[in-house]
Amino acid sequence: MTWMRTVVREVVGLFVDDGSFAVAIVAWLAVAFAGVYWFRAGGVWVGPVLALGLVAILIENVARSARRAKK
């Protein structure tokens, strides 16, 4: 049974390397969806705002990883 747990952990590790990064992405997607749904925000700004938020999350994660690697 432990081998199955190890296999599942390894497969999940292929897709989710940094848990806080994955949580931040899911949170940003939820905020973006809520903005579109509740505030009826739509049009041409939805895509760029979503993309800029995801890029900001990526930059923050890379900077945090670089600081961690220097230590």
N, C-alpha and C positions, 0 to 999 in steps of 0.2 A: 504494500500500500504506500510505503514511503517513496517508492520509485515513481508512482503516479503523481504524487504531490510535487516531486522534483521536476518531472516533465512539464506539468502545468505551470509551475513557477518559471521555468526556462522559456516556455512559449509566451507567457505574458511578458517576460523580460525582453523579448524581441520587439514588442510593440510599445511597451511602457518602460522606458529606461529611467526616467525621473518622474516620480509620482506627482510632485508639485507642479511640474510642467503640464502634465495631463489634466490635473484638476483646474489649473488656470485656463487652459483651452476650453474645457467644458463649461467653466463659469462664464467666460467671455461669450461663448455661443449662447448660453442661457440669457445673458444680459442683452445681447443683440436681438434674440428672438423676442424677448419681453418688450424691448423698445419698438420693434415693428408691430407686435400684436396689440399692446396696450395703448401706445401713443399714436398708432396709425402712421408711424414714420415709415416712409417707403420712398420709392422713386430711385433716382440715380445715386443717392448717397449711401444706400444700404451696403452695397458691395465694397466701396472704398473704406467705409468706417469699419466693417468687419475685417477687411484685409489689414488695415493699419493697426487695429487692436491685436491681431494675431502676430504681426511683425514685431510690435512692441513687446509682446510676451516672449517671443523668440529671442530678441535682443537681450532682454533681462535675464533669460535663462542661460544664454551663452556667456554673458558677463559674470554671472554667479558661478558658472562652471570654471571659467578662467581664474577667478579669484581662488576657488577651491583647489585648483591644480597648482597654483603658485605656492601654496602652503606646504 
